[in-house]
């Protein structure tokens, strides 16, 4: 075991985690929102204001040294030596098997009236809201402040939950959420061969609502939320939610992307299209107007109401 001096330890502690990831593991760094980042391997590990915290494991720290020891499970001397430039690449080590994530939902309310009213105000069709509530895809927090969109694995186990405040701009995820199993709306009474992909659950529900507005059968396709996207510098990156969905639904042959009308959404769509196998027909169909699909849905509702008044 290498011996390290007090000077080496002090020098190692000066490097923050964000600087370390940018230098040593740039592909592991993912922007979560604003100046907050997470890692590709552990999406509940958030980095902000010079500190980091791994919410699913309830551990955190300030420096890259803390991260290497607590998360990477490197020995303290090895981590110090590496951060002092005495190893060009991070020292190899055998990763322990990942502990299964336990999804921790907030307390749920048996009354969903506020959630239903909120989603209706966003233009979501009552039929879609009722379906999601009936099938356990949609909940309301006990304090009646948050809408909760839930994702399941193929065994019917809750694995993911997105939280969206009905009173503020807050958006987040429940502790233990696994993005592989994001919110998906798949009718259980017929096979589907195409999946339509969105950045958020409310956009997926909005597109299903548009189907009803256009007098089309919304159950003929599947709807998948990616739980957010990021502008990757790497080409041909398929988000884990879509990758898992295609694996779990091998009958799918067509993928239609409806990501947001902004730089991040456009870059993410191009990257996904390049990363999907040629066995899929892939179409890029961003909303015709507005920032996202929910924006477009509300614009369509306004236009239809205006036309009806003019008759």
C-alpha positions as CSV (number, residue, x, y, z in Angstrom):
1,X,0.0,0.0,0.0
2,X,1.6,3.4,-1.0
3,X,2.4,5.9,1.7
4,X,1.2,9.4,1.2
5,X,2.4,12.6,2.9
6,X,0.3,15.3,4.6
7,X,1.2,17.7,1.7
8,X,-0.1,15.1,-0.9
9,X,-3.3,14.7,1.1
10,X,-3.9,18.5,1.3
11,X,-3.2,18.9,-2.4
12,X,-5.6,16.0,-3.3
13,X,-8.4,17.6,-1.2
14,X,-8.2,20.8,-3.3
15,X,-9.8,19.1,-6.4
16,X,-13.6,19.2,-6.4
17,X,-15.6,16.5,-8.0
18,X,-16.8,18.5,-11.0
19,X,-13.2,19.3,-12.0
20,X,-12.2,15.7,-11.5
21,X,-14.9,14.3,-13.8
22,X,-14.2,16.9,-16.5
23,X,-10.5,15.9,-16.4
24,X,-10.7,12.1,-15.8
25,X,-14.2,10.9,-16.7
26,X,-15.9,13.4,-19.0
27,X,-18.3,10.8,-20.4
28,X,-19.6,10.2,-16.9
29,X,-20.7,13.8,-16.4
30,X,-24.3,14.7,-17.2
31,X,-25.9,18.1,-16.7
32,X,-29.0,17.7,-14.6
33,X,-30.3,21.3,-14.7
34,X,-28.7,24.7,-14.6
35,X,-25.4,24.3,-12.7
36,X,-26.4,21.0,-11.2
37,X,-24.8,17.8,-12.6
38,X,-25.2,14.1,-12.0
39,X,-23.2,11.1,-13.1
40,X,-24.2,8.7,-15.9
41,X,-23.7,5.7,-13.6
42,X,-25.5,7.1,-10.6
43,X,-28.2,9.6,-11.6
44,X,-29.2,10.3,-7.9
45,X,-25.6,11.6,-7.3
46,X,-26.0,15.3,-7.7
47,X,-23.1,17.8,-7.9
48,X,-23.7,21.5,-7.1
49,X,-22.0,24.5,-5.5
50,X,-18.7,22.6,-5.0
51,X,-20.4,19.8,-3.1
52,X,-21.9,16.4,-4.1
53,X,-24.5,14.1,-2.5
54,X,-25.5,10.6,-3.5
55,X,-29.2,10.6,-2.5
56,X,-29.9,6.9,-2.9
57,X,-27.0,6.0,-0.6
58,X,-27.3,9.0,1.8
59,X,-23.6,9.9,1.5
60,X,-21.8,13.0,0.2
61,X,-18.8,15.1,0.4
62,X,-16.9,18.2,-1.0
63,X,-13.9,16.8,-2.8
64,X,-13.0,14.4,-5.6
65,X,-11.1,12.5,-2.9
66,X,-14.3,11.9,-1.0
67,X,-15.9,10.6,-4.2
68,X,-13.1,8.2,-5.1
69,X,-13.1,6.7,-1.6
70,X,-16.8,6.6,-0.9
71,X,-18.3,5.9,-4.3
72,X,-15.4,4.4,-6.4
73,X,-14.3,2.3,-3.3
74,X,-10.6,3.2,-4.0
75,X,-8.2,3.0,-1.1
76,X,-7.4,6.4,0.4
77,X,-3.6,6.3,-0.5
78,X,-4.4,5.2,-4.1
79,X,-6.9,8.0,-4.5
80,X,-4.5,10.6,-3.1
81,X,-1.7,9.4,-5.4
82,X,-4.0,9.6,-8.5
83,X,-5.2,13.1,-7.7
84,X,-1.6,14.2,-7.3
85,X,-0.9,13.2,-10.9
86,X,1.0,10.0,-10.1
87,X,-1.4,8.0,-12.2
88,X,-2.5,9.1,-15.7
89,X,-5.8,7.2,-15.5
90,X,-7.9,6.2,-12.6
91,X,-6.6,3.0,-11.0
92,X,-8.5,0.0,-12.1
93,X,-10.5,-1.8,-9.5
94,X,-13.2,-4.4,-9.5
95,X,-16.6,-2.9,-9.1
96,X,-18.9,-4.4,-6.5
97,X,-22.2,-5.6,-7.8
98,X,-24.7,-2.7,-7.7
99,X,-27.2,-2.7,-4.9
100,X,-30.8,-2.9,-6.1
101,X,-32.4,0.5,-6.0
102,X,-35.4,0.9,-3.7
103,X,-37.9,3.4,-4.9
104,X,-39.0,5.7,-2.1
105,X,-42.3,7.4,-3.0
106,X,-43.6,10.3,-0.9
107,X,-46.8,9.7,1.0
108,X,-49.7,9.4,-1.4
109,X,-53.1,10.9,-1.2
110,X,-56.2,8.8,-2.0
111,X,-57.9,11.9,-3.4
112,X,-56.5,12.9,-6.8
113,X,-58.9,15.7,-7.5
114,X,-56.3,18.5,-7.4
115,X,-54.0,16.5,-9.8
116,X,-57.0,15.9,-12.2
117,X,-57.8,19.6,-12.2
118,X,-54.2,20.5,-12.8
119,X,-53.8,18.2,-15.7
120,X,-57.1,19.2,-17.3
121,X,-55.8,22.8,-17.0
122,X,-52.8,21.7,-19.1
123,X,-55.2,20.3,-21.7
124,X,-54.8,16.6,-20.9
125,X,-58.0,14.7,-21.9
126,X,-60.0,13.3,-19.0
127,X,-59.9,9.8,-20.6
128,X,-56.1,9.8,-20.5
129,X,-56.1,11.0,-16.9
130,X,-58.5,8.4,-15.8
131,X,-56.6,5.6,-17.6
132,X,-53.3,6.6,-15.9
133,X,-54.9,6.8,-12.4
134,X,-56.7,3.4,-12.9
135,X,-53.4,1.7,-14.0
136,X,-51.3,3.2,-11.2
137,X,-49.3,5.5,-13.5
138,X,-50.4,8.7,-11.9
139,X,-50.6,9.7,-8.2
140,X,-51.0,12.8,-6.0
141,X,-48.7,13.5,-3.0
142,X,-50.3,13.6,0.4
143,X,-49.7,17.3,0.7
144,X,-51.5,17.8,-2.6
145,X,-48.6,19.8,-4.0
146,X,-47.1,17.3,-6.5
147,X,-48.2,15.2,-9.4
148,X,-46.3,11.8,-9.4
149,X,-45.7,10.0,-12.7
150,X,-44.7,6.3,-12.1
151,X,-42.8,3.9,-14.3
152,X,-42.8,0.1,-14.0
153,X,-40.6,-2.9,-15.0
154,X,-42.0,-5.9,-16.9
155,X,-42.8,-7.6,-13.6
156,X,-45.1,-4.7,-12.6
157,X,-42.8,-3.4,-10.0
158,X,-42.6,0.4,-9.5
159,X,-39.1,1.5,-10.5
160,X,-39.3,5.2,-11.3
161,X,-41.2,8.2,-10.2
162,X,-41.1,11.8,-11.6
163,X,-42.4,14.6,-9.3
164,X,-43.9,17.8,-10.7
165,X,-45.1,20.6,-8.5
166,X,-48.6,22.0,-9.2
167,X,-47.7,25.2,-7.4
168,X,-44.1,26.0,-8.3
169,X,-41.6,25.2,-11.1
170,X,-40.1,22.3,-9.2
171,X,-39.4,19.1,-11.1
172,X,-37.6,16.1,-9.6
173,X,-37.4,12.4,-9.1
174,X,-38.1,10.2,-6.1
175,X,-35.1,8.7,-4.3
176,X,-34.2,5.4,-5.8
177,X,-35.7,6.1,-9.3
178,X,-34.2,4.1,-12.1
179,X,-34.4,5.9,-15.5
180,X,-34.3,2.6,-17.3
181,X,-38.0,2.2,-16.3
182,X,-39.4,5.7,-16.9
183,X,-43.1,6.6,-17.3
184,X,-44.7,4.7,-20.3
185,X,-48.2,4.7,-21.5
186,X,-49.0,1.4,-23.2
187,X,-52.6,0.1,-23.6
188,X,-52.9,-3.3,-22.2
189,X,-55.5,-4.7,-24.5
190,X,-53.7,-4.7,-27.9
191,X,-50.2,-5.2,-29.3
192,X,-48.3,-2.1,-30.5
193,X,-45.5,-1.9,-33.0
194,X,-44.5,1.7,-32.6
195,X,-43.4,3.9,-29.7
196,X,-43.6,7.6,-29.6
197,X,-40.9,9.2,-27.4
198,X,-41.1,12.4,-25.3
199,X,-39.0,14.3,-22.9
200,X,-41.6,14.3,-20.1
201,X,-44.6,12.3,-19.0
202,X,-46.9,15.3,-19.4
203,X,-45.9,15.5,-23.1
204,X,-46.6,11.8,-23.6
205,X,-50.1,12.3,-22.1
206,X,-50.5,15.4,-24.3
207,X,-49.9,13.5,-27.5
208,X,-52.4,10.8,-26.4
209,X,-54.9,13.7,-25.8
210,X,-54.2,15.0,-29.3
211,X,-55.0,11.6,-30.7
212,X,-58.4,11.8,-29.0
213,X,-58.9,15.4,-30.2
214,X,-58.2,14.2,-33.8
215,X,-60.7,11.3,-33.4
216,X,-57.9,8.7,-33.6
217,X,-57.4,5.6,-31.5
218,X,-54.7,6.5,-29.0
219,X,-54.3,2.9,-27.9
220,X,-52.6,1.9,-31.2
221,X,-49.2,3.2,-30.2
222,X,-47.0,3.3,-27.1
223,X,-45.9,6.5,-25.4
224,X,-42.6,6.8,-23.5
225,X,-41.1,9.6,-21.5
226,X,-37.3,9.8,-21.4
227,X,-37.4,11.6,-18.0
228,X,-35.4,14.5,-19.6
229,X,-32.6,14.6,-22.1
230,X,-29.3,16.4,-22.3
231,X,-27.2,17.7,-25.2
232,X,-24.4,15.1,-25.5
233,X,-21.2,15.8,-27.3
234,X,-21.1,12.2,-28.2
235,X,-23.0,11.1,-31.3
236,X,-25.3,8.1,-31.4
237,X,-26.4,8.0,-27.8
238,X,-29.6,6.2,-27.0
239,X,-31.1,7.1,-23.6
240,X,-31.4,4.2,-21.2
241,X,-35.2,4.6,-20.9
242,X,-35.6,4.0,-24.7
243,X,-32.9,1.3,-24.7
244,X,-34.7,-0.6,-22.0
245,X,-38.2,-0.1,-23.5
246,X,-37.1,-1.6,-26.9
247,X,-35.5,-4.5,-25.1
248,X,-38.7,-5.2,-23.2
249,X,-40.9,-4.8,-26.2
250,X,-39.1,-6.6,-29.1
251,X,-42.2,-6.3,-31.3
252,X,-41.6,-2.6,-31.8
253,X,-40.4,-1.7,-35.3
254,X,-41.0,2.1,-35.4
255,X,-39.7,4.9,-33.2
256,X,-41.0,8.4,-33.5
257,X,-39.3,11.2,-31.6
258,X,-41.3,14.2,-30.3
259,X,-38.6,16.0,-28.3
260,X,-38.7,19.7,-27.4
261,X,-38.2,22.6,-29.9
262,X,-34.9,23.8,-28.3
263,X,-31.2,23.2,-28.8
264,X,-31.0,20.4,-26.3
265,X,-34.0,18.6,-27.7
266,X,-32.8,18.9,-31.3
267,X,-29.3,17.7,-30.5
268,X,-30.7,14.8,-28.4
269,X,-33.0,13.8,-31.3
270,X,-30.2,13.7,-33.8
271,X,-28.0,11.7,-31.4
272,X,-30.8,9.1,-30.7
273,X,-31.5,8.7,-34.5
274,X,-27.9,7.9,-35.1
275,X,-27.7,5.5,-32.2
276,X,-30.7,3.3,-33.0
277,X,-30.3,0.1,-35.0
278,X,-31.2,0.0,-38.6
279,X,-33.9,-2.6,-37.8
280,X,-36.1,0.4,-36.6
281,X,-37.8,2.9,-38.7
282,X,-37.0,6.2,-36.9
283,X,-38.8,9.5,-37.5
284,X,-38.0,12.9,-36.0
285,X,-41.3,14.7,-35.4
286,X,-40.9,17.7,-33.1
287,X,-44.1,19.7,-32.2
288,X,-45.3,21.9,-35.1
289,X,-45.4,24.9,-32.8
290,X,-44.5,25.8,-29.2
291,X,-41.7,24.6,-27.0
292,X,-43.0,21.1,-26.4
293,X,-45.9,18.8,-27.1
294,X,-48.0,20.2,-24.2
295,X,-47.5,23.7,-25.5
296,X,-48.8,22.5,-28.9
297,X,-51.7,20.7,-27.4
298,X,-52.9,23.9,-25.6
299,X,-52.5,25.9,-28.7
300,X,-54.6,23.5,-30.6
301,X,-57.3,23.6,-27.9
302,X,-57.4,27.4,-28.2
303,X,-57.6,27.3,-32.0
304,X,-60.4,24.8,-31.9
305,X,-62.4,26.8,-29.3
306,X,-62.0,29.9,-31.4
307,X,-63.2,28.2,-34.5
308,X,-66.2,26.9,-32.7
309,X,-67.1,30.3,-31.4
310,X,-66.9,31.7,-35.0
311,X,-69.3,29.2,-36.4
